[in-house]
């Protein structure tokens, strides 16, 4: 009997997002789980069909192959023709598209690392953290959609925990060989898929896979000083391997959210700080926030201008695996006063009337207009 379309099995549209596929799978998996349907012999078959469909469509690369080639993408010989390439004596089918797919792309982070091992897939988890978390470090819990060893068969894949038997095609080697002219070609055994063993009576819960879909809650420690794109590896916390094989790894990729006040450049931190005009002119001391949550005092010299920078040593970011810290740089932004009282306006007018006869009070503007005069003089000559 031909297989049903995987999208039809899940009750989803072909253009469905990963989240939509996941929701559709979970809904039907709950409905047809064998434990919930002990009197319905068809439930186990439907549950197995659901798992098969979702295992393909949840993987971007496999889904792309399925969308293009259908079920033939995962059958020997791109359509199952036997005897191609002289392999008919070893279980039927040439190298096949599925073998090429695994060989060229593999699974995330380095492929399956040997089909014969059945090692579980590596998983990726994207985590957003604040700049404060990147500075101080953080301990948190995450929930990862994954797979776990089937409790019903204890991970063996066989009914009631029955152990797999040696594959009769490859005799337990996981690979078969064929002679083609002067060459001997070796490929993954099509009967046991490289495992070397086969399940005669599959477990009804996991369909012989030895694993079931299950969310996993993990404790994660983020060290102080991490940067954008830092990768944290949790060994053995990926998907469970088939039939009791080792689990894959979980890789957590960190992304640091933009901060409202600070900008980061490596271990250094930059901050634009507004300074009252009077403080910039007369000098003074201002309080400035730092990334560690404290306030520090900064001395502003008289005559400070917008754009002037002040360096605060060891007030920047933590450095990964080091007790050192970067520096913090304050960029002055002189603020022009607004909503002046009549008396304040009168004082400023008196200051302006006093003038700047020698150009010492406003050197930047005096220098600029002097250059403008020279420019116009050159143009008119």
C-alpha positions in Angstrom: 0.0 0.0 0.0 1.4 3.4 -0.9 2.2 5.9 1.8 0.0 8.8 2.5 1.3 12.3 1.9 3.1 13.5 5.1 1.3 16.8 5.2 -2.0 15.0 4.9 -1.0 12.7 7.8 -0.4 15.8 10.0 -3.4 17.6 8.6 -1.3 20.6 7.7 -0.8 22.7 4.6 2.4 22.4 2.5 3.4 26.0 3.4 2.8 25.5 7.1 5.4 26.9 9.5 7.5 24.8 11.8 5.3 25.9 14.8 2.1 25.0 12.9 3.6 21.5 12.1 4.6 21.0 15.7 1.1 21.9 17.0 -0.6 19.7 14.5 1.7 16.8 15.4 1.2 17.2 19.1 -2.6 17.3 18.8 -2.8 14.1 16.8 -0.1 12.4 18.8 -2.2 12.9 22.0 -5.2 11.6 20.2 -3.7 8.4 18.8 -1.1 7.6 21.5 -1.4 3.8 22.2 -1.6 4.3 25.9 -4.8 6.3 25.4 -6.2 3.8 22.9 -5.7 0.3 24.4 -8.8 -1.1 22.6 -8.0 0.5 19.2 -5.5 -1.6 17.3 -5.3 1.0 14.5 -4.1 3.8 16.9 -0.6 2.3 17.1 -0.3 2.3 13.3 -1.6 5.9 13.1 0.8 7.0 15.9 3.7 5.4 14.0 2.7 7.1 10.8 2.5 10.5 12.6 6.0 10.0 14.0 7.4 9.1 10.6 5.8 12.2 9.0 6.9 14.6 11.7 10.5 13.3 11.8 10.9 14.2 8.1 9.0 17.5 8.1 10.5 19.0 11.3 14.0 18.8 9.6 14.5 21.7 7.2 16.8 19.8 4.9 14.7 16.6 4.8 11.5 18.6 4.3 13.1 20.4 1.3 14.0 17.0 -0.1 10.5 15.7 0.5 8.8 18.7 -1.0 10.8 18.2 -4.2 10.9 14.4 -4.5 8.1 13.1 -2.2 8.6 9.7 -0.6 11.1 8.8 -3.2 13.6 11.1 -1.5 14.0 8.5 1.3 13.8 5.3 -0.7 16.6 3.5 -2.4 17.2 4.5 -6.0 15.0 7.6 -6.1 12.0 5.5 -6.7 13.0 2.0 -5.4 14.2 0.4 -8.7 16.2 -2.7 -7.8 19.4 -3.9 -9.3 20.7 -0.4 -10.1 24.5 -0.2 -10.2 24.8 -3.9 -9.6 23.6 -3.9 -6.0 20.6 -6.2 -6.4 22.4 -9.1 -4.7 22.7 -7.1 -1.5 19.2 -6.3 -0.6 18.0 -4.2 -3.6 18.5 -0.7 -4.7 21.5 1.4 -5.7 23.1 4.0 -3.5 19.8 5.9 -3.6 19.0 9.5 -2.9 18.6 9.0 0.8 22.2 7.7 1.1 23.4 10.8 -0.9 21.3 13.1 1.3 22.8 11.8 4.5 26.3 11.8 3.1 26.2 15.3 1.7 24.2 17.1 4.4 24.0 14.9 7.5 22.4 16.3 10.6 23.1 19.6 12.3 26.7 20.1 13.7 28.6 17.5 11.9 26.1 14.9 10.6 25.1 11.6 12.1 28.7 10.8 13.0 28.4 7.2 11.7 25.0 5.8 10.7 25.9 2.5 12.3 25.9 4.1 15.7 22.4 5.5 15.5 23.6 8.4 17.5 20.8 11.0 18.2 20.6 14.3 16.4 22.3 17.4 17.8 19.9 20.2 18.7 20.2 24.0 18.5 18.5 26.3 21.0 18.6 30.1 20.5 18.6 32.2 23.7 18.3 36.0 24.1 19.9 37.5 27.2 20.4 41.0 28.5 23.6 42.9 28.6 23.5 42.7 32.4 23.3 38.9 32.1 26.3 38.8 29.8 28.2 40.9 32.3 27.3 39.0 35.5 26.5 35.6 34.1 23.2 33.8 34.7 21.8 30.4 35.7 18.4 29.6 34.1 16.2 26.8 33.0 15.1 26.1 29.4 12.6 23.7 27.9 13.8 22.0 24.7 11.5 19.9 22.3 13.5 16.7 22.1 13.2 12.9 22.2 13.8 10.5 25.1 14.3 6.8 25.5 11.0 5.0 25.2 9.9 3.7 28.7 7.7 1.0 27.3 10.5 -0.9 25.6 13.4 0.6 27.7 14.9 2.0 24.5 15.4 -1.3 22.7 12.6 -0.7 20.1 11.3 -4.2 20.6 7.9 -5.1 22.1 8.1 -5.5 25.9 11.8 -4.7 25.8 12.8 -7.4 23.3 16.4 -7.1 22.0 17.1 -6.5 18.3 18.4 -9.4 16.3 21.4 -9.5 14.0 20.5 -8.2 10.5 20.5 -11.1 8.0 21.5 -8.8 5.1 24.8 -7.4 6.4 25.3 -9.9 9.2 25.6 -7.2 11.8 28.2 -5.0 10.0 25.8 -2.2 9.1 27.2 -2.1 5.6 27.1 -4.2 2.4 29.6 -4.4 -0.4 29.2 -5.0 -4.1 31.8 -5.5 -6.9 31.5 -3.2 -9.9 34.2 -3.7 -12.4 37.5 -3.2 -10.7 36.0 -1.4 -7.8 34.4 -2.7 -4.6 31.7 -0.3 -3.4 30.5 -0.1 0.2 27.2 1.4 1.3 24.9 1.5 4.3 22.8 -1.7 4.6 19.3 -0.9 3.3 17.6 -3.4 5.6 18.9 -2.2 9.0 19.8 1.3 7.9 23.4 0.8 9.2 22.4 -0.3 12.7 23.5 -3.9 12.2 20.4 -5.2 14.0 16.7 -5.3 13.1 13.5 -5.3 15.2 11.2 -8.3 14.5 8.3 -7.2 16.7 8.4 -3.4 17.1 7.3 -1.6 20.2 3.7 -0.2 19.7 4.6 3.1 21.5 7.7 4.1 19.6 7.2 2.1 16.5 10.6 0.4 16.9 12.6 3.6 17.2 13.4 3.1 20.9 12.6 6.8 21.5 9.6 9.1 21.8 9.0 12.8 21.4 9.4 14.6 24.8 10.1 18.1 26.0 13.3 18.3 28.2 13.9 20.9 31.0 17.5 21.7 31.6 19.5 23.9 33.9 21.9 26.2 32.0 24.7 28.3 33.4 25.9 31.2 31.3 29.3 32.4 32.3 30.1 36.1 32.8 31.7 37.8 29.8 29.9 36.0 27.0 29.6 37.8 23.7 27.2 37.8 20.8 27.0 34.4 19.1 28.7 32.5 22.0 27.9 28.8 21.7 27.4 26.6 24.8 27.6 22.8 24.3 25.7 20.4 26.6 27.0 17.0 25.8 24.4 14.2 25.6 21.4 16.6 26.0 20.3 16.4 22.3 17.9 13.8 20.9 18.0 10.3 22.2 19.7 7.8 19.9 17.7 5.1 18.1 17.4 1.8 20.0 19.5 2.8 23.0 22.3 4.5 21.0 24.0 7.6 22.6 22.1 10.9 22.6 23.3 13.8 20.5 24.4 17.2 21.9 22.6 20.4 22.6 24.1 23.7 21.4 22.9 26.9 22.9 23.5 30.0 20.8 23.4 33.3 22.7 22.2 36.6 21.4 22.5 39.8 23.5 19.6 42.2 23.3 20.3 45.9 22.7 20.6 48.0 25.8 18.8 51.3 26.4 21.8 53.2 27.7 25.0 51.2 27.0 26.7 50.2 23.8 29.2 47.4 23.9 32.4 47.0 21.9 34.2 43.9 23.0 35.1 44.3 26.6 34.5 48.1 26.6 31.3 49.9 27.2 30.2 53.3 25.8 27.6 55.7 27.2 26.4 59.1 26.1 25.7 61.2 29.1 23.9 64.6 29.0 25.7 67.3 31.0 24.1 70.7 32.0 25.6 73.7 30.2 26.7 75.3 33.5 28.5 72.1 34.6 30.2 71.9 31.2 31.3 75.5 31.4 32.3 75.7 35.1 33.2 72.1 35.7 31.8 69.8 38.4 31.0 66.2 39.3 28.2 64.1 37.9 26.9 60.6 38.8 27.0 58.0 36.0 25.4 54.5 36.0 27.6 51.5 35.4 26.8 48.0 34.0 27.2 46.4 37.4 24.2 48.4 38.7 26.2 51.0 40.8 26.8 54.7 40.3 30.2 56.2 39.9 31.3 59.9 40.1 32.9 61.5 37.1 34.8 64.8 37.3 33.9 67.2 34.4 36.7 69.8 33.8 35.7 73.4 33.0 35.1 74.2 29.4 34.1 70.6 28.4 32.5 70.3 25.0 30.0 67.9 23.4 31.8 64.8 22.2 34.6 64.9 24.8 35.3 61.4 26.2 36.2 60.4 29.7 37.6 57.0 30.4 36.7 55.0 33.5 39.2 52.1 33.9 37.8 48.6 34.8 34.2 49.8 34.7 33.4 47.9 31.4 32.3 44.3 30.7 33.6 41.2 32.3 36.1 39.2 30.3 35.3 35.5 29.8 37.3 33.2 32.0 39.3 36.2 33.4 39.0 38.4 36.5 39.8 41.5 34.4 37.2 44.0 33.2 37.2 46.3 30.2 36.8 50.1 30.4 33.9 52.4 30.2 33.9 55.5 28.1 31.7 58.5 28.8 30.8 60.7 25.9 29.7 64.2 27.0 26.6 65.7 25.4 26.3 69.3 26.6 22.6 70.1 27.0 21.2 73.6 26.2 18.7 74.7 28.9 15.0 75.1 28.0 12.0 76.7 29.7 14.1 79.5 31.2 12.6 82.0 33.7 12.7 85.7 33.0 15.6 86.1 35.3 17.6 83.3 33.7 17.0 84.8 30.3 18.2 88.2 31.6 21.4 86.7 33.0 22.2 85.0 29.7 21.5 88.3 27.8 24.0 90.0 30.1 26.5 87.3 29.5 26.0 87.6 25.8 26.3 91.4 25.9 29.6 91.2 27.7 30.9 89.7 24.4 34.0 87.7 23.7 36.5 90.2 22.4 39.6 88.0 22.4 38.0 84.7 21.3 38.9 82.9 24.5 35.4 82.0 25.6 34.2 80.4 22.3 37.4 79.1 20.5 35.5 76.7 18.3 33.1 79.2 16.8 35.7 81.9 16.6 38.0 79.6 14.7 35.2 78.4 12.4 34.1 81.9 11.4 37.7 83.0 10.9 38.0 80.2 8.3 34.8 81.3 6.7 36.1 84.9 6.3 39.3 83.5 4.7 37.3 81.4 2.3 35.1 84.3 1.1 38.2 86.5 0.8 39.9 83.9 -1.4 36.7 83.6 -3.6 36.4 87.4 -4.1 40.0 88.0 -5.0 
